[in-house]
Amino acid sequence: MPLYSATLALGSVSQLFITGDAIASSKNHNSCSVSCVFNHINFSKLSHKSLCKKRSSVFAASRVSNTENSGLVHDASASTDEDLQEARISADWKVAKAYSDSGLIYEGMIEGYNGGGLLVRFHSLVGFLPFPQLSPSHFCKERGKSLQDIAKGLPGSLISVKVIQVDEEHKKLIFSEKEAVWSKFSEQINVGDIFEARVGSIEDYGAFVHLRFPDGLYHLTGLVHVSEVSWDLVQDVRDILNEGDDVKVKIINVNRVKSRITLSIKQLEEDPLLETLDKVIPQDGSVGPDSLSTDNSSNIEPLPGLEAIFEELVREDGIDDVRINRQGFEKRVVSQDLQLWLSNSPAVNQKFTLLARAGRQVQEIQLTTTLDQEGIKKALQRVLERVP
C-alpha cells in the first residue's frame, strides 16, 4: 500500500501540480502562470516544521491502517521527509518555469558567489546569476572594484531578477538582473533623450555606456558605435574614451524587442560638415594671432590636391569661379588627409563656401555659382570621382 500512502501525503500539493500542468495547455498563459506562482507562495509560507509534522501523522496513520493485518511495521517519518522534499523541489521547478514564461520579476536572496557569478535562492532551489547579467549600478557605484570584490559584499542582500533559463533535467536555473531592470526602466527612455552617463567596457566597434537616472544610479546600458563617438575620424575608440569617463549621450534608437539602446556622443555637437570657418577657428585669440588670415588670399598656397580639384570644379556647369578666400589653423587634427566639407550657409549673391582641411590647416574656398547647395554637392561628388 505505499502508493496509497504517498497519495495521501501529497494530496495538499496535488492542486499545485494540476495548476502547473494547466500552464502548458492554457491559452491564457500569463494568467495561469501567475496563478501557479501565487499558489506556490501560499504553499511555501507554511511552516516547514508544522507541515512535516502534519503529514507525518497522515503517513503514519495510513501505513499503520494498511499493515495491521500483515503484522509489518514501517518507519514512516524518514520516507515522508524525503517525499515531501522531492515534492517541494518538483513544485519549485514548475514555479520557476511559470516565472520564466510570464516574465514576472522575482526577488531572491543572494546566498553566495563563485568565479562566474552569484548564487541566488529561489524557494527550495538555488539558481545562478552570471556576472554579465548584473545591473551596471553595482560597478558604477563602486568604481575601481573588481567583480569579485563587489560580489563579496552582496551575500545576504535581496536582488530583483528575471528567470531566463529553466532546465530541470540538467538542474540549470539562470537569472538576469539586467532584464529585470530593463522591464522597470526602459519605459522611461525615448529617442532624443539626453543622459549623463559613464563609460563601461570599450570594444573595437564602440563603447558600452551606462545611463545615469534621476535616482543617481546607473540602470541601463547602451552602445555608442565608433561612428557616433566623434565627428573626427576615429581609428580607435580608446584614443577618445577611457573606461570610467563621465560623458553626455543622446539616445538615437531604442529596440524594445531586443532590449538594446543605441547612443551618440557626437550628435550633441554641431556637425562640422556644416560649419563655417568662423566657427572652426576660435575668435578669442586662444590659438594665437596668426590662426586666421584674410590678407593676400591670392598668396595662400592651396593644400596639396586642391589645385586639381579647382580645375575640375570650374568645368562643371553652374560654377564660374573657385578661389581660396582665407585660411586658419585649428587646435585639433581632424584628418591628415585632404577633406572638403560643405558650409551650412546658403549661397549669397552667387557666392558659396567650402572648407578644405588637412592636419590642423583649414582653408575657406569661395565658389561663384548659380547652383543651390544640393547642386554643388553633386558637382563636387562628380569632381572627386574624376580626380585621382
C-alpha positions in Angstrom: 0.0 0.0 0.0 2.9 2.5 -0.2 1.3 4.1 -3.3 -1.9 4.9 -1.4 0.1 6.4 1.5 2.1 8.6 -0.9 -1.1 9.9 -2.4 -2.5 10.9 1.0 0.7 12.6 2.0 1.0 14.7 -1.2 -2.7 15.4 -1.5 -2.4 19.0 -0.4 0.0 19.9 -3.2 -1.7 17.9 -6.0 -3.7 21.1 -6.9 -0.4 22.9 -7.5 0.7 20.1 -9.8 -2.6 20.4 -11.7 -2.1 24.2 -12.0 1.4 23.7 -13.2 0.2 21.3 -15.9 -2.5 23.7 -16.9 0.0 26.3 -17.6 1.4 24.4 -20.6 -2.0 23.9 -22.2 -3.8 27.1 -21.3 -4.4 29.7 -23.9 -4.3 32.4 -21.2 -0.7 31.6 -20.5 0.3 34.6 -18.3 -2.9 34.3 -16.2 -2.2 30.6 -15.3 1.5 31.4 -14.6 0.5 34.0 -12.1 -2.0 31.6 -10.5 0.7 29.0 -10.2 3.1 31.4 -8.6 0.6 32.6 -6.0 -0.4 29.0 -5.2 3.2 28.2 -4.6 3.8 31.3 -2.5 1.0 30.3 -0.2 2.4 26.8 -0.1 5.9 27.9 0.7 4.7 30.2 3.5 3.6 27.2 5.6 5.8 26.3 8.5 8.1 23.5 7.2 8.1 22.0 10.7 4.4 22.0 11.2 3.8 20.8 7.6 6.2 17.9 8.1 4.5 17.1 11.5 1.0 17.1 10.0 2.0 15.0 7.0 4.0 12.6 9.1 0.9 11.8 11.1 -1.1 11.2 7.9 1.6 8.9 6.7 1.8 7.1 9.9 -1.9 6.6 10.2 -2.1 5.4 6.7 0.7 3.0 6.9 -0.5 1.5 10.2 -4.0 1.1 8.9 -2.8 -0.7 5.8 -0.3 -3.0 7.5 -2.2 -4.2 10.6 -3.2 -7.4 9.1 0.2 -8.2 7.7 2.0 -7.6 11.0 4.7 -5.4 9.3 5.9 -2.1 10.9 7.3 0.8 8.8 9.4 3.8 9.8 7.1 6.4 8.1 8.9 9.6 9.1 12.1 9.2 7.0 10.3 8.4 3.8 7.8 11.2 4.5 10.5 13.9 4.7 12.1 12.6 1.5 8.9 12.5 -0.4 7.9 16.0 0.9 11.3 17.4 -0.1 11.0 15.9 -3.6 7.5 17.2 -4.0 8.5 20.7 -3.0 11.5 20.7 -5.3 9.4 19.5 -8.2 6.8 22.2 -7.5 9.5 24.9 -7.4 10.8 23.9 -10.8 7.2 24.3 -12.1 7.1 27.7 -10.4 10.4 28.7 -11.9 9.1 27.8 -15.4 6.0 29.9 -14.7 8.2 32.9 -13.8 10.2 32.4 -17.0 7.1 32.1 -19.2 5.3 35.1 -17.7 8.3 37.4 -17.4 7.5 38.1 -13.7 10.2 39.7 -11.6 11.4 37.6 -8.6 13.1 39.0 -5.5 15.5 36.5 -4.1 18.3 36.3 -1.5 21.9 36.2 -2.6 23.4 33.2 -0.8 26.9 33.3 -2.2 29.1 33.7 -5.3 31.8 32.0 -7.3 34.2 32.9 -10.1 31.4 33.4 -12.6 28.5 35.0 -10.8 26.1 35.0 -7.8 24.1 32.2 -6.2 20.5 33.2 -5.7 17.9 31.4 -3.6 14.6 30.5 -5.4 12.4 28.9 -2.7 14.0 25.4 -2.3 16.2 25.8 -5.3 19.5 27.8 -5.8 20.0 29.4 -9.2 22.8 31.2 -10.8 23.2 34.8 -11.9 26.2 35.3 -14.2 28.2 38.5 -13.7 27.4 39.8 -17.2 23.7 39.7 -16.2 24.3 42.1 -13.3 22.9 45.6 -13.5 25.5 48.3 -14.1 24.5 50.0 -10.9 26.8 47.7 -8.9 30.1 48.5 -10.6 29.3 52.2 -11.2 28.5 52.6 -7.5 31.8 51.1 -6.5 34.3 52.4 -9.1 37.6 50.6 -9.4 36.4 47.5 -7.7 36.7 44.1 -9.4 33.6 42.0 -9.8 34.9 39.5 -7.2 35.3 42.3 -4.7 31.8 43.6 -5.4 30.4 40.1 -5.1 32.0 39.7 -1.6 29.6 42.3 -0.3 26.4 41.0 -1.8 25.5 37.8 0.0 22.6 38.3 2.4 21.1 41.0 0.3 17.9 40.8 -1.9 18.1 41.2 -5.6 15.3 41.6 -8.2 15.8 39.2 -11.2 14.1 37.6 -14.1 14.2 33.8 -14.7 15.8 33.4 -18.1 16.6 29.7 -18.2 14.9 26.7 -16.6 16.2 23.2 -17.2 15.0 20.8 -14.5 16.6 17.8 -16.2 20.1 19.3 -16.1 19.4 21.3 -12.9 20.0 24.7 -14.5 18.2 27.8 -13.2 19.6 31.0 -14.6 18.7 34.6 -13.6 19.2 38.1 -15.0 19.2 41.3 -13.1 19.7 43.2 -16.3 16.4 42.0 -17.7 14.5 42.8 -14.5 16.0 46.4 -14.6 15.1 46.7 -18.3 11.5 46.0 -17.5 11.4 48.7 -14.9 13.3 51.5 -16.5 13.1 51.0 -20.3 9.7 52.7 -20.4 11.3 55.9 -19.0 13.6 56.4 -22.1 12.8 57.7 -25.6 14.7 58.6 -28.7 16.1 62.1 -28.3 16.6 61.9 -24.6 19.9 63.2 -23.2 21.6 61.4 -20.3 24.6 61.9 -18.1 26.5 58.6 -18.5 29.6 56.6 -17.6 31.8 54.7 -20.0 32.0 50.9 -19.3 33.8 48.4 -21.4 35.3 49.6 -24.7 35.5 47.4 -27.8 36.9 47.9 -31.3 33.4 48.6 -32.6 32.4 51.1 -29.9 31.9 51.8 -26.2 29.2 50.5 -23.8 27.9 53.3 -21.7 25.8 53.2 -18.6 22.9 55.7 -18.3 22.5 57.7 -15.0 18.9 58.0 -13.9 17.4 60.7 -11.6 17.9 58.5 -8.6 21.6 58.8 -9.1 22.1 55.1 -10.2 23.1 53.7 -13.5 20.4 51.3 -14.5 20.6 50.8 -18.3 23.5 50.3 -20.7 23.7 51.4 -24.4 26.2 51.2 -27.2 28.0 54.2 -28.7 29.2 52.9 -32.0 32.6 54.0 -33.2 30.9 56.1 -35.9 28.9 58.0 -33.1 31.9 58.8 -30.9 33.2 61.9 -32.6 32.8 63.9 -35.8 36.6 63.4 -36.2 37.8 60.3 -37.9 38.2 57.7 -35.1 40.6 54.9 -35.8 40.5 53.5 -32.2 37.7 54.3 -29.7 40.4 54.1 -26.9 42.0 57.2 -28.4 38.9 59.2 -27.4 37.3 57.4 -24.5 38.5 55.6 -21.4 36.7 53.2 -19.1 35.1 55.2 -16.2 34.9 58.5 -18.2 31.8 60.6 -17.5 30.1 61.7 -20.7 26.9 63.1 -22.0 25.0 61.0 -24.6 21.9 61.2 -26.8 19.6 58.2 -27.3 19.2 57.7 -31.1 17.5 54.3 -31.1 15.7 52.0 -28.7 15.0 48.4 -29.7 12.5 47.3 -27.1 12.2 43.8 -28.5 16.0 43.1 -28.2 16.5 45.3 -25.2 19.1 47.4 -26.9 19.9 51.1 -26.8 21.9 53.0 -29.4 23.6 56.2 -28.2 25.6 59.1 -29.7 28.1 61.4 -28.3 28.9 63.4 -31.5 25.2 64.3 -32.1 25.4 66.6 -29.1 27.9 68.6 -31.0 27.3 70.6 -34.2 28.2 68.7 -37.4 31.5 70.2 -38.6 30.4 69.4 -42.1 28.0 72.3 -41.7 30.5 74.7 -40.0 31.9 77.9 -41.4 35.5 79.0 -40.9 34.4 81.4 -38.2 33.1 78.5 -36.1 36.1 76.3 -36.8 38.7 78.8 -35.9 38.4 80.3 -32.3 37.8 84.0 -32.4 39.1 84.7 -28.9 42.8 84.6 -29.9 43.3 81.4 -27.9 45.4 79.9 -30.7 47.5 82.9 -31.5 47.1 86.0 -33.7 48.0 84.1 -36.9 45.3 81.5 -36.5 43.1 83.3 -39.1 44.4 85.0 -42.2 42.4 87.1 -44.7 45.2 89.3 -46.2 46.8 88.5 -49.5 44.5 85.5 -50.1 45.9 85.2 -53.5 49.3 84.3 -52.0 47.8 81.4 -49.9 49.3 78.2 -51.0 46.5 75.7 -51.7 46.5 72.5 -49.7 48.0 69.5 -51.6 45.5 68.2 -54.1 43.3 71.3 -54.1 44.5 72.8 -57.4 43.4 69.7 -59.4 40.0 69.9 -57.7 39.7 73.6 -58.6 40.4 72.9 -62.3 37.7 70.3 -62.4 35.2 72.4 -60.5 35.3 75.2 -63.0 34.4 72.7 -65.7 31.1 71.9 -64.0 28.0 73.7 -65.4 26.9 76.4 -63.0 30.3 77.0 -61.4 32.1 80.1 -62.7 35.0 80.6 -60.4 36.8 78.9 -57.5 39.3 80.6 -55.2 40.8 80.5 -51.7 39.2 83.2 -49.5 41.2 82.8 -46.3 42.8 80.2 -44.1 43.5 79.3 -40.5 44.8 76.7 -38.1 42.8 74.5 -35.7 43.6 73.3 -32.2 43.0 69.7 -33.2 43.8 67.5 -36.1 40.7 66.5 -37.9 42.4 64.3 -40.5 45.8 64.2 -42.1 44.1 63.6 -45.5 42.5 66.3 -47.5 38.8 66.7 -46.8 36.2 69.0 -48.4 33.2 70.0 -46.4 30.1 72.0 -47.3 29.1 75.0 -45.3 25.7 75.2 -43.8 25.3 78.8 -45.1 23.4 79.0 -48.4 24.8 80.8 -51.4 24.6 84.6 -51.1 24.9 86.7 -54.2 26.0 83.5 -56.1 28.8 83.0 -53.5 29.1 79.6 -51.7 31.7 78.4 -49.2 33.5 75.1 -48.9 36.0 74.2 -46.3 39.2 72.3 -47.1 41.0 70.6 -44.2 44.2 68.7 -43.8 46.0 68.3 -40.5 45.4 71.5 -38.4 45.2 73.7 -41.5 41.9 74.8 -42.9 41.2 76.9 -45.9 37.9 78.6 -46.8 37.1 78.2 -50.6 34.6 80.5 -52.3 32.6 79.3 -55.3 30.9 81.7 -57.7 28.0 79.6 -58.8 24.3 79.6 -59.8 23.8 76.1 -58.2 22.0 75.5 -54.9 23.5 73.6 -52.1 22.4 70.2 -53.4 23.6 71.0 -56.9 27.0 72.0 -55.5 27.2 68.7 -53.5 26.5 66.6 -56.6 29.0 68.6 -58.7 31.7 68.1 -56.0 31.0 64.4 -55.9 31.5 64.1 -59.7 34.7 66.0 -59.4 36.1 63.8 -56.7 35.3 60.8 -58.8 37.4 62.2 -61.6 40.4 63.4 -59.5 42.7 60.6 -58.5 
